[in-house]
Amino acid sequence: MVICKKISQLMNIKYLDDVIILKGHISRTEYKRKGIEHNFYKDYFNLFDIKSPKKLKKKNILIIDDTITYSETLNTTAKKIYENVKDTTLYAATGGIMAKRDNMTEIAQGKFEKGNN
């Protein structure tokens, strides 16, 4: 949230920290370990709550995630907003992407293993 607040100050745009609420945390790794990974996305989606959809109507919204591993946060936030607010435009930004081999295509894995970024 510190990054978001700073960007909003620098760009002179409104920062809303009370509209999209994450009600808890669940571990994808734990779901995978228990063999119930297929339940993860639904459960993760249900952790997000839109408190004031009217505040988002007809807005340009920038969703910022510090690091993307599987992109659940960006995807889930966008889906939740679109489910609750029909007339809005979304943009996404990230500070970095954490590459995991099981997320890569075969070509990307080959380049990664050879050290060709």
C-alpha positions as CSV (number, residue, x, y, z in Angstrom):
1,M,0.0,0.0,0.0
2,V,2.9,2.3,0.5
3,I,3.8,2.2,-3.2
4,C,0.2,2.9,-4.1
5,K,-0.1,5.9,-1.8
6,K,3.2,7.4,-3.1
7,I,2.1,6.9,-6.7
8,S,-1.2,8.6,-6.0
9,Q,0.6,11.6,-4.4
10,L,3.0,11.9,-7.3
11,M,0.3,11.7,-9.9
12,N,-2.2,13.8,-7.9
13,I,-4.9,11.1,-8.1
14,K,-7.2,9.8,-5.4
15,Y,-6.1,6.7,-3.5
16,L,-8.8,4.5,-2.1
17,D,-7.8,2.0,0.5
18,D,-11.3,1.2,1.8
19,V,-13.0,-0.1,-1.3
20,I,-11.4,-3.5,-2.1
21,I,-10.8,-5.6,1.0
22,L,-8.9,-8.8,1.3
23,K,-10.5,-10.6,4.2
24,G,-7.7,-13.1,4.8
25,H,-4.9,-15.1,3.3
26,I,-4.6,-18.7,1.9
27,S,-1.6,-20.5,0.7
28,R,-1.6,-22.0,-2.8
29,T,1.3,-24.2,-1.7
30,E,-0.8,-25.5,1.2
31,Y,-3.7,-26.3,-1.1
32,K,-1.3,-28.1,-3.5
33,R,0.2,-30.1,-0.7
34,K,-3.2,-31.2,0.5
35,G,-4.2,-32.1,-3.1
36,I,-7.1,-29.6,-3.2
37,E,-5.5,-27.0,-5.5
38,H,-8.7,-27.1,-7.6
39,N,-10.5,-25.3,-4.7
40,F,-7.9,-22.6,-4.4
41,Y,-9.2,-20.1,-7.0
42,K,-12.8,-20.2,-5.8
43,D,-11.7,-19.8,-2.2
44,Y,-9.2,-17.0,-3.0
45,F,-11.9,-15.2,-5.1
46,N,-14.3,-15.3,-2.0
47,L,-11.6,-13.6,0.2
48,F,-12.0,-10.4,-1.9
49,D,-14.8,-8.0,-1.0
50,I,-15.9,-4.8,-2.8
51,K,-17.1,-2.5,0.0
52,S,-18.2,0.5,-2.0
53,P,-18.8,-0.3,-5.7
54,K,-20.3,3.2,-6.3
55,K,-16.9,4.7,-5.6
56,L,-15.4,2.7,-8.5
57,K,-18.1,3.4,-11.1
58,K,-16.9,5.3,-14.2
59,K,-13.3,5.3,-12.8
60,N,-9.9,4.4,-14.3
61,I,-8.5,2.0,-11.8
62,L,-4.8,1.1,-11.5
63,I,-4.2,-2.2,-9.7
64,I,-0.7,-2.6,-8.4
65,D,0.9,-5.9,-7.3
66,D,4.4,-5.9,-5.9
67,T,5.4,-9.3,-7.4
68,I,3.6,-11.6,-9.7
69,T,4.1,-15.3,-9.2
70,Y,0.8,-16.9,-10.5
71,S,-1.0,-13.6,-11.1
72,E,-3.9,-14.5,-8.7
73,T,-4.0,-11.1,-7.0
74,L,-4.3,-9.1,-10.3
75,N,-6.7,-11.5,-11.9
76,T,-8.9,-12.0,-8.9
77,T,-9.0,-8.2,-8.1
78,A,-10.0,-7.5,-11.8
79,K,-12.7,-10.2,-11.9
80,K,-14.1,-9.0,-8.6
81,I,-14.3,-5.4,-9.7
82,Y,-15.9,-6.4,-13.1
83,E,-18.4,-8.6,-11.2
84,N,-19.5,-5.7,-9.0
85,V,-18.8,-2.6,-11.2
86,K,-19.8,-2.7,-14.8
87,D,-18.7,0.8,-16.0
88,T,-15.0,1.0,-15.2
89,T,-11.6,0.7,-16.8
90,L,-8.8,-1.3,-15.2
91,Y,-5.1,-1.1,-15.6
92,A,-2.5,-3.2,-13.9
93,A,1.2,-2.7,-12.9
94,T,3.8,-4.8,-11.1
95,G,7.1,-4.2,-9.6
96,G,8.4,-7.6,-10.7
97,I,7.6,-11.1,-11.9
98,M,8.8,-14.2,-10.1
99,A,9.4,-16.8,-12.7
100,K,8.5,-20.3,-11.8
101,R,9.4,-23.2,-14.1
102,D,5.9,-24.7,-13.9
103,N,4.4,-21.4,-15.1
104,M,6.7,-21.2,-18.1
105,T,6.2,-22.4,-21.6
106,E,8.7,-25.0,-22.9
107,I,10.5,-22.3,-25.0
108,A,10.8,-20.0,-21.9
109,Q,12.1,-22.9,-19.8
110,G,14.8,-23.7,-22.4
111,K,15.9,-20.1,-22.5
112,F,15.9,-19.9,-18.7
113,E,18.0,-23.0,-18.4
114,K,20.5,-21.7,-21.0
115,G,20.7,-18.3,-19.3
116,N,19.2,-16.5,-22.3
117,N,16.7,-14.1,-20.8
